[in-house]
Amino acid sequence: MTRISRKKIILSGMGTIVALLIMPVLVLQLLNWDKHRELVAQALGHFLDREVEIAEFLDLQLWPTTRLEVKGLRIASPDESFLKPLLSISDASIEIALTPLLSGLMVVNDFQVKDSVVSLQTNAEGVKNWIFEEEGHASPDASPEIFTFILNQMQVSNTKLHYLSEYRRINQDLWLQTFDIKATGRGEENRQVAVEGRLNNEPLQIDGSVTVLGSDTVAMSLDLSLGSASGTVRGDVSDLLNGGNANLSLDFSSSDAAQTAKLLMPRLSSRSSEMLAGSATGSASLKGRLDNSIRLENIVIDLEADLLNLNANGELDLFSQDSSVLLPSTELAVSVITSNLQPLVQAFGGELLFSGPARAEGILLGSLNDFRVENIELAATSEFVQLEGKGRLEKLGSPEGPSFDLSAKLKTSQIGSALLAYDLKLPIDGSAEASVRVTGMSRDLMVEDINIKLFSPTLRFSASGKIGPMGENAQYDLFFDADTKNLGMLTEFYGFDLPKNFESIATGRLVGGKHDLYLDGLAVGLRSKKTLLQATGSIGPLGKSAVFKMPFETRTTELSQLLEFFGVDSPISAEVSAKGIVTGTKRDLSIEGLTVDARNNIGRVGLSGALGLSGSQSDQDLAMEVMIPDLSKLQPFVSYPLGDYSGIRLNAGAEVKRENGRVRLNHISGILSGKGIRVGRFSGQLPDVKNLRTGSLAVDLEVDHLGRLGQSLGLSSDTLVPGRLSISVTGSSKEDAPFLVRVDGRTDSMELSMSGKLTSLDATSDLELKSWFSVTDAQDLANLFQVDLPIDGPLKMQIGIVRDKKIDSKSLETDIQVEVNEIRASADGRLSWPLQVGSYLNARIETSSIKNLGRWLPGDYLDPGPLLIDGKLIYLPSDEHQADFSARLGNNDLTGTIRVKADLMDRFYGQKELVTPFALTGSFQSSRLNLMEIFPAPVKSEPTVTPRKGFDAVAPASGSNPKKGDSIEKSNRKQKTGRKKESQEPLFSAEPFVLDWLDSVNVDLEFGAAEFISRSARSENLNATIKIEDKI
C-alpha cells in the first residue's frame, strides 16, 4: 500500500505539474484575443511608454505554429512635438516555429506587412521618436539576446517610410511597393532579396541574395538601381548576435549627379544642383559595427559636371559610439577643377570679374553639422590675371552657415587689358596686385587685410583696410592713395579735357555702411608747372544725394593758359589764388566762404562770398573788388585810346548776386584817383547782366584840367581848364523802355547840360536828346579844342536830336539854336548820313547888323539895318537838291529857289569822277535891292577928283529923308545929278575875269527885281537870265 500510495502520489503530482503547464497554453490558445485587444494595447503601451492602439483585430495562436496577427495597429510618437505617429500598420502577421525555441533558435517562417506607414522623426530639440529608452537608462550589464533569429520568408507591400530630421535638407521618403525575402535552394542558409519601390519619388529597385554563414554571419550580394544612379553592395556582416560587424564593398555610378544628390538631400539648393549637374562615380568600403561605430573607408568619388570636375577620397564615420548624430566624422581629400571660375562663383550668388580655369584642393573633415575643409589651396588663371588662395572652411552644413578663413592674391601684368576684358575701361597699362583675407561666419563675414596696389606709367593707386560684416549692413573701412603724372590723359578718356601736364594726388578713407558710404579724410591735389589745387574734406553718403564738404585752395600763375584748356579764350593773363568750401549735394552744389584774388601788371580783381554751382544752390552772393593803378594799361583790350589816362587809378566794388538763373550787380561803386583828378567817383547797378538796359550808372568827375583826360577827343593839353563832369544813365526792366541819359559839365567859363532817352547803346538806336551849352567867351572853347573860331564873347547853344527807327534808322530830326555876337541862328530838319532822299534842313539867321557876320563873309559891308535869312534845303530824287530861301536886309529883300543836279554824294565819297557839270537852275525875286546900301563904294587907285561945287559925290541912301530945309525938288535934282555922275563910271572892272570854273558848271538862272539899284545902274522891273552851257 505504501508503494502504491507513493506511486500514486508521484503520478498525481506529475499530472498536476503537467496540468499546470498545459493550462496556460490552453488558455492562451483558446482565449479570444480580439475581445481583449484594448487591454493588450494598454499593456503594450505601458511597456513602451507610448500610446498604443489596436483598432481592428488581434489574434494569437501558439500551437502547432506560433502565429500573431494584428490589424489597425498604431504606435504614437512620444509627444505632440512630432507631426506623425511612429507606426501605423493596416495588416501584419508573423509565424514562428515553436519547437526550435527550446534550443534558443527563433525561426520566423513567415513575416508579412501590408499598407503600413513608418515615420522616423527628430523634433527641434533633437529627440527621436524611435528611441524608447532615454539615454543612460539602459543597463550596461544587460545580458545578450538568448535567441538566434532565422528569417525564412518576408513580404512587405505598399509600405511608406518617412524620415523627418531637424535638418530638412536630409528628409527622406521611401515607398516600398514590394520587399520580399525568401529562402532558396535546399539549404536554409540562402535567401533571395527583391525590393521595388520609390525613394523621394524616384524608382528604386534592389535585387540580390543573402547567405547565412555560420551561426552569426551573413554574406550579401545586392544590385541597386535608384533613378539615374546604380550600384552594388558586396560583402558580409558578422557577429549578428551582438549587433553586427559590417565588411561591405559599395560601388555606384550616376548619369545625373544632381538628381542623385537630391534623392539623398531633397532640399538641395538650386546653386548646389547647378554645381553637381553632370555624371559621377564612387566606391567605398562600409566597415564597423552597425549599432554604434559604422564607417565608410576607401571612399573614391569622381564628378564630371558642367561647372567643375571633383575628386574626393577618404573616409566617413556614419555613427559614433559617443553620438547618435548622422555622419559625425569625415576625412575626405577633395580636389576641384573648373574651366571657368566665374559661373561657378555666380552659382553661389557671388560676383567675380574673373574668367578662366581654376583649381582648388582641400581636406573635408567633421560631421554633417560641422564639416570643415582644411588646407585649401586655390589657383586660377585667365588671359591677363592670376589668382591664388589658401585657407580653411569650418561648420559647413551647420544652421548658422559656414565659417571662413581664406586668403587670396590676385596679380596682373596687363591691368589695362584685364579691365577692358571686363568692360572696365581705363587708359592705363601696367601691373596690379591685390590681396585679401575673408574670415567669419557666412552671416558675419569679414573681408580683412585688403591690400590693393596698381603700378603704371600714368597712375599709381593703393588701398588697404577691411569690409564687414558682409551683407546689406556691411561696413567699409578702406584707406586709399592715388597719384598720376598725367591727369589729362585719364580725364580725356572720359570726355573731360584737362591740361596734359597736370599731376594729381588723392588720399582718403572709404568708411561707412553699404548704403551709407563716406569718403572721409580726403586730401586731393592737382598741380602743374603753373597751377596748384588742394582740397580736403569729406563726401557722403555716396550716391545721387552725396553731400560734399571740401575746403580747397588753388593758385595759378597763368590764368589764360588754364582757361584755354576749358575752351575759354582770355586775352588777360594773371596770377590767381582762391579758396573756399565746396558744400551741398551734387544737384545742389555751392562754394561757401569763397575768396578769389587775381592780379597782374594791369591790376587786381578780388571776389568773396558764396557761389552756387548747380541746382537750387546755383545762386551766388559775391562781393567783387577791382583795382587798376593805371587805366592806360587797358589799351590792348579796348579800341578807344587811353593814353590820356596814364597814371589814373581805378578802385571799384560791386555785389554779384545770382537768383533764379539771373545774375545782377548791386551797389556798383568806384573811385578814380591820380594826378589831375580832384574828385572821381561812380556808382550804379545792373539787375540783369544779360540785359544792359536794366542797368544804371552815375559818374562824377572833377579834374584840374579837362585836356588831361580828353586829348583823344581833341582837347588841348596846353591850356589849363579845370572842370566838373557828371554823367548818369538809367535803364529799366521793361524791354521797350529807353535809357534815361543826363550829362552835366561845368568849368569856370563853360556849362553843358544834356538829357534825353536812348533805346539802346548802339549807333542806330532810337534817341531823343536835348542839350544846352554856354560859354562866357567863345575863345575859351577855341583854346580848349585848339581850333580857330571866328567868334568871341558869349556863346549859347541848344541842340535837340531825335531818331525814330520806325521811320528811318539813318535819319536824325535836329533842332539847333545858337546865340553869339548878337547873332541868333536856328536850324531844324531831318538829316541822314550819308544824305538820302527826303533829307531836309530849315535854317534861320537873325542879327541886328550884317557887320556881325563879317567874320564869315568876304569883303566889307555897310549897315543897312537888321538881317533876317530863312532857308530850306531838300534832297530830292535823281541827285537833285533844292534850296528855297528868303532874306531881308534893312529895306532890301531877296527870295528864290535853286535846284542843283549833280551826284554830290558820290563825288564827296570819291566814288565818281566829275564827268558831267553841275546843273544849276532857279530863279530870284526881289521887290527892292539896293546894292549901294549894302556894299561900300570901291576904293579908287587914281587921284581923287574934287567934285563940283553944288553937287554931292554920292546920292543919299534909298529911302532916306531930305535934310531939314531942303525942298523936294532940290532933292530930286540932286538924285538925278548923282545918277548922271554914277553912269559915267565903268560898269565892269578892268581886272581880268577868270572863267575856268565854268568848265564844270551849267547855269540857267532867272532874276527879277521890281527895283534894282547899283552904283552903276538903276532899273525898275528888271528881268535877267543867266545861262552857261558848254562854257558859253
Sequence and secondary structure as in RCSB ss.txt:
>XXXX:A:sequence
MTRISRKKIILSGMGTIVALLIMPVLVLQLLNWDKHRELVAQALGHFLDREVEIAEFLDLQLWPTTRLEVKGLRI
ASPDESFLKPLLSISDASIEIALTPLLSGLMVVNDFQVKDSVVSLQTNAEGVKNWIFEEEGHASPDASPEIFTFI
LNQMQVSNTKLHYLSEYRRINQDLWLQTFDIKATGRGEENRQVAVEGRLNNEPLQIDGSVTVLGSDTVAMSLDLS
LGSASGTVRGDVSDLLNGGNANLSLDFSSSDAAQTAKLLMPRLSSRSSEMLAGSATGSASLKGRLDNSIRLENIV
IDLEADLLNLNANGELDLFSQDSSVLLPSTELAVSVITSNLQPLVQAFGGELLFSGPARAEGILLGSLNDFRVEN
IELAATSEFVQLEGKGRLEKLGSPEGPSFDLSAKLKTSQIGSALLAYDLKLPIDGSAEASVRVTGMSRDLMVEDI
NIKLFSPTLRFSASGKIGPMGENAQYDLFFDADTKNLGMLTEFYGFDLPKNFESIATGRLVGGKHDLYLDGLAVG
LRSKKTLLQATGSIGPLGKSAVFKMPFETRTTELSQLLEFFGVDSPISAEVSAKGIVTGTKRDLSIEGLTVDARN
NIGRVGLSGALGLSGSQSDQDLAMEVMIPDLSKLQPFVSYPLGDYSGIRLNAGAEVKRENGRVRLNHISGILSGK
GIRVGRFSGQLPDVKNLRTGSLAVDLEVDHLGRLGQSLGLSSDTLVPGRLSISVTGSSKEDAPFLVRVDGRTDSM
ELSMSGKLTSLDATSDLELKSWFSVTDAQDLANLFQVDLPIDGPLKMQIGIVRDKKIDSKSLETDIQVEVNEIRA
SADGRLSWPLQVGSYLNARIETSSIKNLGRWLPGDYLDPGPLLIDGKLIYLPSDEHQADFSARLGNNDLTGTIRV
KADLMDRFYGQKELVTPFALTGSFQSSRLNLMEIFPAPVKSEPTVTPRKGFDAVAPASGSNPKKGDSIEKSNRKQ
KTGRKKESQEPLFSAEPFVLDWLDSVNVDLEFGAAEFISRSARSENLNATIKIEDKI
>XXXX:A:secstr
 HHHHHHHHHHHHHHHHHHHHHHHHHHHHHS GGGGHHHHHHHHHHHHTS EEEEEEEEEE SSSEEEEEEEEEE
  SSTTSSS SEEEEEEEEEE SGGGGGTEEEEEEEEEEEEEEEEEB TT  BTT  S TT S TT    S EEE
E EEEEEEEEEEEE SSGGG EEEEEEEEEEEE SSSSSEEEEEEEEEETTEEEEEEEEEEEETTTEEEEEEEEE
ETTEEEEEEEEEE GGGT EEEEEEEEEES HHHHHHHHSTT  HHHHHHT EEEEEEEEEEEETTT  EEEEEE
EEEEESS EEEEEEEEES BTTB  SS EEEEEEEEEES HHHHHHHTT   S  S EEEEEEEEEETTEEEEEE
EEEEEE SSEEEEEEEEEEEET TT  EEEEEEEEEES HHHHHHHTT   S   EEEEEEEEEEEGGG EEEEE
EEEEE SSEEEEEEEEE S STT EEEEEEEEEES HHHHHHHTT    TT EEEEEEEEEEETTEEEEEEEEEE
EE SSEEEEEEEEEES STT EEEEEEEEEES HHHHHHHTT   S   EEEEEEEEEEESSSEEEEEEEEEEE 
SS EEEEEEEEE SGGG  EEEEEEEEES GGGGGGG SS  GGGTT EEEEEEEEEEETTEEEEEEEEEEEEST
TEEEEEEEEEES TT GGG EEEEEEEES THHHHGGGT  SSS   EEEEEEEE  SSTT  EEEEEEEEESSE
EEEEEEEES SSTT  EEEEEEEEES HHHHHHHHT   S  S EEEEEEEEE TTT TTEEEEEEEEEETTEEE
EEEEEEESS  TT EEEEEEEES GGGGTTTSSS     S EEEEEEEEEETTTEEEEEEEEEETTEEEEEEEEE
ES HHHHHTT S   S EEEEEEEEES EEHHHHS     SS      TT  SS   TT    TT  HHHHHHHH
HHHHHHHTTS SS SS    GGGGGEEEEEEEEEEEEE SS EEEEEEEEEEESTT 
